[in-house]
Structure formats: structure tokens, C-alpha cells
Amino acid sequence: MRTIIFKSVLIFTIHVITACLYAQVSLPAVFSDNMVLQRETNAPIWGKAAPNGNVKIVTSWNKQTYTAKADADGNWRVSVKTPSAGGPYTITVSEKNTIRLNNILIGEVWICSGQSNMEWQLRLGNNGEQEIANADYPNIRLFQAKRATSPYPLDDIGVDAGWSECSPATSGYFSAVAYFFGRNLHQSLNVPVGLIHTSWGGTLAEAWTSEESLKEMSEFREAIEEYKNMPVQAEQKDWMTQVREKDFGLKNNVAIAAQNKFNDSDWKTAVVPGLWEEGDLPDTDGLVWFRRTVDIPDNWVGNDLTLSLGAIDDNEITYFNGVQVGATNGYNADRKYSIPSRLVKEGEGVIAVRVIDSGGGGGFHGDPGKMYIAPANKETLRENLDGEWKYKLAVNLKNTNVNLQNKPTSLYNAMIAPLVPYAIKGAIWYQGESNAGRAYQYRALFPLMINDWRSKWGYDFPFYFVQLANYMAVKDEPSESGWAELREAQLQTLRLENTGMATIIDIGEADDIHPRNKQDVGKRLALQALKQAYGKNIVASGPMYAAYRLEGDKIRIFFERNNSGLMIKNGDALKGFSVAGPDKKFYWADAQIDGDEVVVSSPDVKFPIAVRYAWADNPVCNLYNEAGLPASPFRTDDWPGTTINNK
């Protein structure tokens, strides 16, 4: 009887506590101290309260009181009229309890989203330490969303903390592109700027699009339904737990694949450094084990050793003779670990590395010569570890329910929907690398995503994006290029009203998909905003192709007017143009600037009918305008290339 009474009391107590908690007025994470509200608008504020409760909101800038009545589920929403830029202000929200939000600024609010180049942190870019030291801008405010996925739209967004003031203490791990964009706006407009960063490396555009819009494209309908019908436990279980469960190299949390006597006779061989996508694992994200046997000289025995592996994408755990000697999260950090003397025995030593990549490239991607083992403090005696390693794929995320961040709608549901309808000025976007194999599909998908976000917010806010940078090896001859086709799809997206594009074909890096120069990326995005959204009389884009005319054995290229003349940068001859005749074979062309036009020809093409400019993964090109901005890649033809009609 006592047990029954105790259980009844306990259940009653839980219900009372739950009811009390539910009755508390609450706000989603995007409302916190230090936030920025969009100026001169009716800014929505919303949250939870007791069902049918009466919520009161008071704003300090006009001493006005707003009221809202919660519905039967406890949801409430009100719009507050914001003044011109200023602050700090306070907002109080009360029902049975009171929430006070302090140090609020009124200014310009921008969402910053995309994949890894938007996610790239300030500390990792050019002059990172100095940029962080100089990042003392209390009127720039930063909001960092946590990575999350969901098959259904969520009400709230995960964050480590709320809004924070931009300072050397808070800026280092924030998006570099977002920071430089915001800094340029703040310095040019002299108003507070709020930056909401919500991105995830290696992700696809369809993951950032809602179900309602994405169903307009028939190729995604089945995948959407599969994701929605996924068992709840598969979604809720920590994905690292799922990876561990599928990893043949772990048994009862012991790294058996790192043991010296582990049988790796059926493993394949890879040459490192080098991303595994460049070898026998194309289009693979997941977990791969690597092993390398080294000979330990007798004069190394009893000494600590240094093990250097260069950079690894994304995360790894490293073992020597079956014992963990290091682990690092992050694709940007060089790995250098100490091997204690007790593990150093004469004869064979086994290095094992457990590498997890959640998107984009995976594996060893450091510079040649950075992989070695040597006695500590005697690195001139090093043994080079470049070359052949054994490897075996343990988990392919694309064949599991683990790689949820690329499921259609998953990131929109968890990382965009909870922000709607927070008042924003606009959005900036840096993504496309992960969709480069489906460039023709991107022509429809990308503008669909932009319209999707706008429809959810209820207005056609400005949307500015980055065209893919130059990347990969330079080709000696003109050829087809999936990256060029993706850039073309981005260029065509400018047909959508109130959009702008930052061309960065000149600041990429051949051997790194993450170019370190984020300063110019942020600046060029800011130029688009300052001209289009804020009406500044500036040149915001480089030369943009408009039309062409056949003139005998030449083709004349016309560009859109942007109040800045054409010029050659780095040299006295134009580079990057190719021309083709009816046989569709392209040859490098002679190109001359003629006023605001370019005339193109080639002695190898008697009757040219098509011109391409900067049409390559990593083109050598140098057409700029006098404002110092590069021309966007283009082509005059529409001939099938590498990815036409793809899905």
C-alpha cells in the first residue's frame, strides 16, 4: 500500500512540476541578452506560456506595452515597432514570471548560412591571430547556431549561448566570412549589426530547403518521405554512437584494429597524403581505418618519439602499438603527437589512425613531407611516412541513417525554421561545392531554396551568395568542368530579383577547397549589400557577360554596364578565353579589350561560334574592372558538358 501511495504522490508531483514549468513564459534561444533587432520594422517576438495566458511585453525605447494571448497550446506572438539604429535597450516579457532581456541593440540583422567555407572560423583564416586581436566591436553581435537535424520543423534552435558582443574573446570560433561581411557593413553604415550564423560543412542545398518547396522537384519526393518515416530512435541516437556500433575496429570500446597483431591482410593500399575521394573511395563520407608499419632502430628504443601526420579531414584518433597517443577534432589542424618511451620497442611498430569524415573530402590532406616519425627533439633523424598505407572502410555514412545532415529538408527543419519569423534584413550564403556534381539540377534547386526562405519569412529579403572559388589542378588545355557548370548555375540565379553574387575566381587555392582569404569574400558580399540593400553609389561586381556578336573570324563580347571600365590584371595580355567553331573543339584564344568590350579570335578557328571565359575548375584568367573586381566566368554556348541532365 505504501508503495502505491508513494507512486501516486510521485506521479502527482511530476504532473504539478510539469504544469508549473509549462506555465512559465519562455522565449526561444534567438531572443537573449545582447541581441540585435532589425531597425525600423515590426519585429516579431514569440514564445511559450500557459495555455490561454496573457503575456505582456514592454520595450524600453518607447516605453510601449504590447500584449499577446497564448493559444490553447501555449504559443504566443507579438510584433514590436523598432526605431532607427541605437541602444542599448531592454525588453521585459512577463506572465506569471518575468524575463528581462538586456543590452539590446537596434540595427541590421543578417543570416549567414551555407557549408564549410561559411563555417570556416576566423582563427583559421589569413592573419587569424591579428584579426581576432582587432575584433573589438561591441556594436556587432554574434549568434552561433549549433549543428542539428530534424525530419520535421523545430520550434527552437540549439546554441551554446545566446547572442554575444563581438570581441577577441568571442570572435575566433565564429564564421570568418560572416564576421568580415558584418564588419564592412558596420564600418560603412555606422549602425549595429547582428549576425546569425547557421551553417554546416559538406552539406547539400536540398538539406536547407523545406518540404513544401522541395516537393516541387520530383527527384526529391521519395527521399523526403523516407527521411520523415525514419524510426525516431535512428534520428535521436547520437550519430557517433551509431558509428561506434558499426565500426569493425572497435570491440567493447577497445581499438582492436590498432593492435599490432590485428590481421589487415585484406586491407587495400592508399598513397598518402591525399584525400580518399581521390583514390578508391569516391563520394564517400564515413569512418576509415589506416595502418602503417615502421621499423624502430635500436638507438630509438627507450626514447620518446614525435609522430607528425599533417592535417586530417575531419577528426581522428591515433594509436601506436595499440595505445592511443593522440586525437584531434577539426580538419584544419596539423597532427603532431608524442609517443612515450615505454611504447618504443626495437623492431616493428604499428601506427593506426581512425579517421572520421562527415562531409566533403576525407583523409590525410597535409603537405608532403609533414608525415614522419622521429626521436623527440631530433627530427632530423626522421623516417618519412608519406607513401603507401593500408586502409579499410568501416562505415559509409551514405549507406546508413547516420549522415542525416544531407537528408532533404533536415537542416532547414532544425537550423532555419526555428529562426522564422525573426526580423532580418537579408541573408548571405556560401555553398555549392557539395552540389557541383549536379550543376544543372542546381539551376532550379538554388533559386527554389531562396524563394522558399523568402516565402517562410513573408517578404523578398536580399539574398547574396558567393560563386565558387578556383580550385584543383590547372589544366593545360580547355576542357569541361563540373565546377564551371556550378558557377554558371549560380550566375543564372541572378535572374531572381533582389539577389547578388560575389565572384572569387581569383582568390581560391589549387590544393585547398577552403581558401584562407575570407577578408575579400566578406568584403565582396558587403559590396553587394551596400549597393543594393543600402543604396550606396559604388561598383559592387566585376564584369558580367551580357551578349555576343559574330564578326567574321572574331567574336565580340559585351558586358553589363557597371560604371567601371575593363582592365587586365597581372600581365599585358588577357588570359582565360577560349573559342570554338562548329566542331565544338575549344582552343585558347587571343583576346583584346576594345573599350567596354572584348574581341576574341584564334588562328586555329576559322569560323568561331562560341566563347568561354574562365571555364575550368581552376582557370588562369585576368579580366577585371577598374574597381579591381574580377569578371565572372561565362560561356556563350549551351552545349552539353560534364553534368547535363543529371539528378
C-alpha positions in Angstrom: 0.0 0.0 0.0 2.8 2.4 0.9 4.4 1.7 -2.5 1.2 2.5 -4.3 0.7 5.7 -2.3 4.3 6.7 -2.9 4.0 6.1 -6.7 0.7 8.1 -6.8 2.3 11.0 -4.9 5.3 10.9 -7.2 3.2 10.9 -10.4 1.1 13.8 -9.0 4.3 15.7 -8.1 5.7 15.2 -11.6 2.5 16.5 -13.1 2.5 19.5 -10.8 6.1 20.3 -11.6 5.5 19.9 -15.4 2.4 22.1 -15.3 4.3 24.8 -13.4 7.2 24.7 -15.8 4.8 24.8 -18.7 3.1 27.9 -17.2 6.3 29.8 -17.2 6.6 32.3 -20.0 9.6 31.4 -22.2 11.4 32.5 -25.3 13.3 30.6 -28.0 17.1 30.9 -27.9 17.3 33.5 -30.6 16.0 36.0 -28.0 18.6 36.7 -25.4 20.7 39.5 -23.8 22.9 41.3 -26.4 20.7 40.6 -29.3 20.1 42.9 -32.3 16.6 43.6 -33.6 16.1 44.8 -37.2 15.6 48.6 -37.2 12.5 50.4 -38.4 10.3 47.4 -38.7 7.6 45.4 -36.9 9.8 42.8 -35.3 8.1 39.6 -34.2 8.7 38.3 -30.7 7.2 34.9 -29.8 7.4 32.1 -27.2 5.5 29.8 -24.9 3.3 30.5 -21.9 0.4 28.9 -20.0 -2.4 27.9 -22.4 -4.6 31.0 -22.9 -2.3 33.0 -20.7 -1.9 36.8 -21.1 1.6 37.9 -21.9 2.9 41.4 -21.5 5.9 42.8 -23.4 7.5 46.2 -22.6 10.1 47.8 -24.8 12.4 50.5 -23.2 13.0 52.5 -26.4 9.4 53.8 -26.5 8.1 52.7 -23.1 5.3 50.9 -25.0 3.4 47.9 -23.7 2.3 45.1 -26.0 0.0 42.2 -25.0 -0.5 38.8 -26.5 -2.8 36.0 -25.6 -1.4 32.5 -25.7 -3.4 29.9 -27.7 -4.6 26.6 -26.3 -1.1 25.1 -26.8 0.6 28.0 -25.1 2.0 29.7 -28.2 2.0 33.4 -28.4 3.4 36.1 -30.7 3.5 39.8 -30.9 5.2 42.4 -33.2 7.1 45.4 -31.7 7.8 48.5 -33.6 11.6 49.2 -33.7 13.2 52.6 -34.0 16.2 53.7 -36.1 19.5 52.3 -35.0 20.6 52.6 -31.4 20.7 51.1 -28.0 21.3 49.6 -25.6 17.7 48.9 -24.7 15.8 46.3 -22.6 12.7 44.2 -23.2 10.7 42.6 -20.4 8.3 39.7 -21.1 6.0 38.6 -18.3 3.1 36.5 -17.4 3.3 34.6 -14.1 7.1 35.1 -14.3 9.2 37.9 -15.9 12.1 37.6 -18.4 14.3 40.7 -18.8 16.5 41.0 -21.9 19.3 43.5 -21.5 21.9 45.2 -23.7 19.7 45.0 -26.8 20.7 47.0 -29.9 18.6 48.1 -32.9 20.4 47.8 -36.3 20.8 45.5 -39.3 20.3 41.7 -38.9 21.7 39.2 -41.4 21.5 35.4 -41.6 24.8 33.8 -42.7 24.5 30.2 -43.9 25.9 27.5 -46.2 28.6 24.9 -45.9 32.2 24.7 -44.8 33.5 27.9 -46.4 30.8 29.8 -44.5 31.5 27.8 -41.4 35.3 28.4 -41.6 36.4 30.1 -38.4 38.1 33.5 -38.1 41.1 31.9 -36.3 41.9 29.7 -39.3 42.0 32.4 -42.0 44.7 34.7 -43.2 46.2 36.7 -40.3 43.8 34.9 -37.9 45.5 35.9 -34.7 45.8 39.6 -35.7 42.2 39.7 -36.9 41.0 38.2 -33.6 43.0 40.7 -31.6 41.4 43.6 -33.6 37.9 42.2 -33.4 36.8 44.6 -30.7 33.3 45.7 -32.0 30.8 45.8 -29.2 28.1 47.0 -31.6 28.5 43.9 -33.8 26.6 41.0 -32.2 27.2 37.3 -32.9 24.7 34.4 -32.7 26.0 30.9 -33.3 23.6 28.1 -34.0 24.5 24.5 -33.2 24.5 21.8 -35.8 21.3 19.9 -35.7 19.0 17.8 -37.9 15.3 17.0 -37.9 12.7 15.4 -40.1 10.2 18.0 -39.1 10.4 21.8 -38.5 11.6 22.6 -34.9 10.4 25.4 -32.7 13.8 26.3 -31.2 17.4 26.3 -32.4 20.3 24.9 -30.4 23.0 27.3 -29.3 26.0 27.1 -26.9 24.9 30.5 -25.6 22.7 33.4 -26.8 23.9 36.5 -28.5 27.3 37.8 -27.6 29.2 41.0 -28.2 31.9 40.8 -30.9 35.3 40.8 -29.1 38.7 39.0 -29.2 37.2 36.5 -26.7 34.1 35.7 -28.9 35.1 36.1 -32.5 37.8 33.4 -33.0 35.4 30.5 -33.5 32.8 32.5 -35.4 32.4 32.4 -39.2 35.2 34.4 -40.8 33.0 35.3 -43.9 30.1 36.4 -41.7 32.5 38.5 -39.5 34.2 40.3 -42.4 30.8 40.9 -44.0 29.4 42.3 -40.8 32.5 44.4 -40.1 32.3 46.0 -43.5 28.6 46.9 -43.0 29.2 48.2 -39.5 32.1 50.4 -40.6 30.2 51.7 -43.7 26.8 52.3 -42.2 27.9 53.1 -38.6 25.0 51.1 -37.1 24.8 48.0 -35.0 25.0 44.7 -37.0 23.6 41.3 -35.8 25.0 38.2 -37.5 23.1 34.9 -37.2 25.5 32.1 -38.2 23.8 28.8 -39.1 25.9 26.6 -41.4 27.3 23.0 -41.7 30.3 21.9 -43.7 29.9 19.5 -46.6 26.1 19.9 -46.9 23.7 20.0 -49.9 21.3 22.7 -50.8 18.3 20.4 -50.6 19.0 19.8 -46.9 18.5 23.6 -46.4 15.1 23.6 -48.2 11.7 23.0 -46.7 9.5 20.1 -47.6 6.8 22.2 -49.1 9.1 23.7 -51.7 11.4 20.7 -52.3 8.4 18.6 -53.3 8.1 20.8 -56.4 11.2 18.9 -57.7 10.1 15.3 -58.3 13.5 13.8 -57.8 13.4 14.6 -54.1 9.9 13.4 -53.1 10.8 9.8 -52.3 13.8 10.8 -50.2 11.7 13.3 -48.3 9.2 10.6 -47.4 11.9 8.1 -46.4 13.5 10.6 -44.1 10.2 11.5 -42.5 9.4 7.8 -41.9 12.8 7.1 -40.4 12.4 5.4 -37.0 12.6 8.0 -34.2 15.4 6.3 -32.4 17.6 6.5 -35.5 17.2 10.3 -35.5 17.6 10.7 -31.8 20.6 8.4 -31.2 23.9 10.3 -31.2 25.5 9.7 -34.5 28.9 9.0 -33.0 27.2 6.2 -31.1 25.8 4.8 -34.3 29.3 5.0 -35.9 30.9 3.1 -33.0 28.2 0.4 -33.2 29.1 -0.2 -36.9 32.9 0.1 -36.5 34.6 -3.3 -37.0 37.8 -1.8 -35.5 36.2 -1.4 -32.0 35.2 -4.2 -29.8 33.8 -3.4 -26.3 35.3 0.1 -26.8 38.8 -1.4 -27.4 40.5 -0.4 -30.6 41.3 -3.9 -31.9 42.2 -2.6 -35.4 45.1 -0.7 -33.7 46.7 -3.8 -32.2 50.0 -5.0 -33.7 48.7 -8.5 -34.3 45.5 -7.4 -36.0 45.0 -9.2 -39.3 45.0 -6.5 -42.0 45.8 -8.8 -44.9 42.5 -8.0 -46.7 43.0 -4.2 -46.4 43.7 -2.1 -49.5 46.6 0.3 -50.1 46.4 4.0 -50.5 49.1 6.7 -51.1 49.1 9.5 -48.6 48.9 12.4 -48.1 45.8 12.6 -50.3 42.1 12.7 -49.8 40.4 9.3 -50.1 37.9 10.6 -52.7 40.9 10.9 -55.0 41.6 7.2 -54.6 39.3 4.2 -54.3 36.7 5.9 -52.1 35.0 8.5 -54.3 31.9 10.2 -52.9 32.4 8.6 -49.5 31.9 10.1 -46.1 32.4 8.0 -43.0 35.0 6.1 -41.0 38.2 4.7 -42.4 41.0 2.9 -40.5 44.6 3.4 -41.7 47.7 1.4 -40.7 51.4 1.8 -41.3 54.2 -0.4 -40.0 57.6 1.2 -39.3 60.9 -0.2 -38.3 62.2 1.1 -35.0 66.0 1.2 -34.8 67.7 0.0 -31.7 69.0 3.5 -30.9 65.4 4.8 -30.7 64.5 2.3 -28.0 63.9 4.0 -24.6 63.3 7.4 -26.2 60.2 9.5 -26.6 59.2 9.8 -30.3 57.5 12.5 -32.2 54.8 11.4 -34.6 53.7 14.0 -37.2 50.7 13.3 -39.6 49.9 16.7 -41.1 46.3 17.7 -41.5 43.5 15.2 -41.4 39.9 15.7 -42.5 37.8 15.8 -40.3 38.6 14.1 -37.0 40.9 11.2 -35.9 42.3 9.1 -33.1 45.9 7.9 -33.4 47.4 4.8 -31.9 51.0 3.5 -31.6 51.4 -0.2 -30.8 47.8 -0.4 -29.8 47.8 2.6 -27.4 46.2 5.9 -28.1 48.8 8.7 -28.4 46.6 11.5 -29.7 43.2 12.7 -31.0 42.1 15.9 -32.7 38.8 17.2 -33.9 38.9 19.6 -36.9 40.1 19.3 -40.5 42.4 22.3 -40.3 44.9 21.3 -37.6 48.2 19.6 -38.1 48.6 16.5 -36.0 51.8 16.1 -34.0 51.8 13.7 -31.1 54.4 12.4 -28.5 54.9 8.7 -28.3 56.1 7.8 -24.7 59.3 5.8 -24.4 57.6 2.8 -22.8 55.9 2.1 -26.1 59.1 2.2 -28.2 60.5 -1.2 -28.7 63.0 -2.4 -31.3 61.6 -4.0 -34.4 58.2 -3.3 -35.9 56.0 -0.6 -34.6 52.4 -0.1 -35.8 50.8 3.3 -36.4 47.0 3.1 -36.6 44.7 6.1 -37.4 40.9 6.1 -37.1 39.6 8.8 -39.3 36.0 10.1 -39.4 34.8 12.5 -42.1 31.3 13.8 -42.0 31.2 15.6 -45.3 33.4 16.9 -48.2 36.9 15.5 -48.6 38.3 12.9 -46.1 41.6 11.6 -45.1 45.2 12.9 -44.9 45.4 16.2 -46.8 48.5 17.9 -45.4 51.5 18.9 -47.4 54.0 16.2 -48.5 56.9 15.9 -46.0 54.8 16.6 -43.0 54.2 13.0 -42.2 57.1 11.4 -40.3 58.2 9.7 -37.1 61.4 10.7 -35.3 63.1 10.8 -31.9 61.9 13.7 -29.8 64.0 16.8 -30.4 65.9 15.0 -33.1 63.6 15.4 -36.0 66.5 15.4 -38.5 66.6 11.7 -37.9 63.0 11.3 -39.1 61.6 8.5 -41.1 59.2 9.8 -43.8 55.7 8.4 -43.6 54.5 9.7 -47.0 53.6 6.9 -49.3 51.6 3.7 -49.0 49.4 3.0 -46.0 46.9 0.2 -45.6 43.3 1.2 -45.1 39.8 -0.2 -44.8 36.4 1.5 -44.9 34.5 0.8 -41.7 31.4 2.9 -42.0 30.0 4.6 -45.2 27.6 7.3 -43.9 25.8 7.4 -47.3 24.6 3.8 -46.8 23.3 4.4 -43.3 20.9 6.7 -41.5 23.9 8.4 -39.8 24.6 11.1 -42.4 21.4 13.0 -41.5 22.7 16.5 -42.4 22.4 15.7 -46.1 18.9 14.3 -45.9 16.5 16.6 -47.9 14.9 19.2 -45.5 16.9 18.1 -42.5 18.9 21.4 -42.0 16.0 23.6 -42.9 13.9 22.0 -40.3 16.5 22.2 -37.5 18.6 25.3 -38.4 16.4 27.6 -40.4 12.8 27.0 -39.5 13.3 27.9 -35.8 14.6 31.3 -36.8 11.4 32.2 -38.7 10.0 34.9 -38.5 12.8 36.7 -36.7 13.1 40.1 -38.4 16.1 40.1 -40.7 17.4 42.5 -43.4 18.7 39.7 -45.6 20.9 36.6 -46.0 24.3 35.7 -47.2 25.2 32.2 -48.5 28.4 30.3 -49.3 27.6 26.8 -50.6 27.7 24.8 -53.8 30.8 22.7 -53.6 28.7 19.7 -52.5 26.3 20.1 -55.4 28.9 20.5 -58.0 28.2 17.1 -59.4 24.6 18.1 -60.1 25.1 21.6 -61.6 22.1 21.5 -63.9 19.8 20.5 -61.1 21.2 23.4 -59.1 19.9 25.8 -61.7 16.4 25.0 -60.3 17.3 24.0 -56.8 19.2 27.1 -55.6 16.6 29.7 -56.6 13.9 27.4 -55.3 15.7 27.4 -51.9 16.0 31.2 -51.9 12.3 31.6 -52.7 11.5 29.0 -50.0 13.1 31.0 -47.3 11.5 34.2 -48.5 8.1 32.6 -48.5 8.5 31.5 -45.0 9.6 34.9 -43.8 6.9 36.6 -45.8 9.0 39.1 -47.8 11.6 39.1 -50.5 14.6 40.0 -48.5 18.0 40.5 -50.1 20.0 37.3 -50.7 23.7 37.5 -51.7 25.9 34.5 -52.4 29.4 33.5 -53.2 30.3 32.0 -56.6 32.7 29.0 -56.2 36.4 29.9 -56.0 39.1 28.5 -58.3 40.2 25.0 -57.0 42.1 21.9 -58.1 44.8 21.5 -60.7 45.2 23.9 -63.6 44.5 22.3 -67.0 46.8 22.9 -69.9 44.0 22.8 -72.5 40.4 23.9 -72.5 38.1 21.2 -71.1 34.8 20.5 -69.5 34.3 21.3 -65.8 31.7 20.5 -63.2 32.7 23.4 -61.1 32.4 25.8 -64.1 28.9 24.5 -64.6 28.0 25.0 -61.0 29.3 28.6 -61.2 27.1 29.0 -64.3 24.1 27.8 -62.3 25.0 30.4 -59.6 25.3 33.1 -62.2 21.9 32.3 -63.6 20.4 32.6 -60.2 21.0 36.4 -60.5 17.8 36.3 -62.7 16.0 36.1 -59.4 15.2 39.6 -58.1 17.0 41.1 -55.2 20.0 38.8 -55.4 23.7 39.5 -55.7 26.9 37.4 -56.2 30.4 37.8 -55.0 32.9 36.4 -57.6 36.1 35.0 -56.1 37.6 33.2 -59.0 40.9 34.9 -58.2 41.4 34.1 -54.5 41.0 30.3 -54.3 43.7 27.8 -53.7 44.5 24.9 -56.1 45.1 22.4 -53.3 42.6 23.5 -50.7 38.9 23.7 -51.0 38.9 26.2 -48.1 40.8 29.3 -49.3 42.2 31.2 -46.4 41.4 34.7 -47.8 38.0 35.3 -46.2 38.6 39.0 -45.9 37.9 39.6 -49.6 34.9 37.2 -49.6 33.2 39.2 -46.8 34.1 42.5 -48.5 32.7 41.5 -51.8 29.5 40.3 -50.2 29.3 43.5 -48.3 29.7 45.5 -51.6 26.5 43.8 -52.9 24.6 44.7 -49.8 25.9 48.3 -49.6 24.9 48.9 -53.3 21.7 47.0 -53.5 20.2 47.0 -50.0 21.6 50.3 -48.8 21.7 52.4 -52.0 25.4 53.3 -51.9 26.8 54.6 -55.2 29.6 52.1 -55.6 30.7 49.4 -58.0 29.8 46.0 -56.5 30.6 43.5 -59.2 33.2 42.7 -61.8 32.5 42.5 -65.5 29.3 40.4 -66.1 28.7 38.8 -69.5 25.7 40.2 -71.4 25.8 39.2 -75.1 28.0 38.4 -78.1 28.2 39.1 -81.8 29.9 37.1 -84.6 32.2 39.3 -86.6 33.8 37.1 -89.3 36.7 35.2 -87.7 36.2 37.1 -84.4 33.5 37.2 -81.7 32.8 40.4 -79.8 31.8 40.1 -76.1 29.5 42.7 -74.5 29.3 43.2 -70.7 26.6 44.7 -68.5 27.2 48.3 -67.6 28.5 48.8 -64.1 30.3 52.2 -64.3 33.8 50.8 -64.3 35.9 50.1 -67.3 37.6 46.8 -68.3 41.3 46.2 -67.4 43.9 43.4 -67.4 45.4 42.4 -64.1 48.7 40.7 -63.8 50.2 41.0 -67.2 49.7 42.7 -70.5 47.6 40.1 -72.3 44.2 38.7 -71.5 44.1 35.1 -70.3 41.3 32.6 -69.8 39.4 33.0 -73.1 38.8 30.0 -75.4 36.9 29.8 -78.7 35.3 27.0 -80.7 33.9 26.5 -84.2 31.1 24.2 -85.4 33.2 21.2 -84.4 32.8 22.3 -80.7 36.5 21.9 -80.1 37.9 24.8 -77.9 41.2 26.4 -78.4 42.9 29.1 -76.3 42.1 32.5 -77.8 43.7 35.8 -78.4 41.5 38.4 -76.6 41.8 42.2 -76.8 39.9 44.8 -74.8 38.1 47.3 -77.1 36.6 50.0 -75.0 33.9 48.3 -72.8 34.0 45.1 -75.0 36.4 42.2 -75.6 37.2 40.8 -79.1 38.1 37.1 -79.2 39.8 35.1 -82.0 42.1 32.2 -82.7 44.2 31.2 -85.7 43.0 27.6 -85.1 39.3 28.5 -85.5 38.4 30.0 -88.9 34.7 30.4 -88.1 34.2 30.9 -84.3 30.7 30.4 -82.9 31.3 30.1 -79.2 33.4 31.7 -76.5 34.2 30.6 -72.9 35.9 32.6 -70.2 37.5 31.0 -67.1 35.7 27.8 -67.9 37.7 25.4 -65.7 37.9 24.1 -62.1 40.9 26.4 -61.6 41.2 28.8 -64.5 44.1 31.1 -65.2 42.2 34.4 -66.0 42.8 38.1 -65.5 39.9 40.2 -66.8 38.9 42.8 -64.1 37.1 46.1 -64.0 38.8 49.3 -62.9 37.3 48.8 -59.4 39.5 45.8 -59.0 36.8 43.1 -59.2 37.2 40.0 -61.3 34.9 39.1 -64.2 32.6 36.2 -63.6 33.2 33.0 -65.6 30.8 32.6 -68.5 30.2 30.8 -71.8 28.2 31.8 -74.9 27.2 28.2 -75.8 24.8 25.8 -74.1 26.5 22.6 -75.3 26.2 19.5 -73.1 29.1 19.3 -70.7 30.0 17.1 -67.8 26.8 17.1 -65.7 23.9 18.0 -68.1 20.6 16.3 -67.2 22.0 15.0 -64.0 20.0 14.2 -60.9 
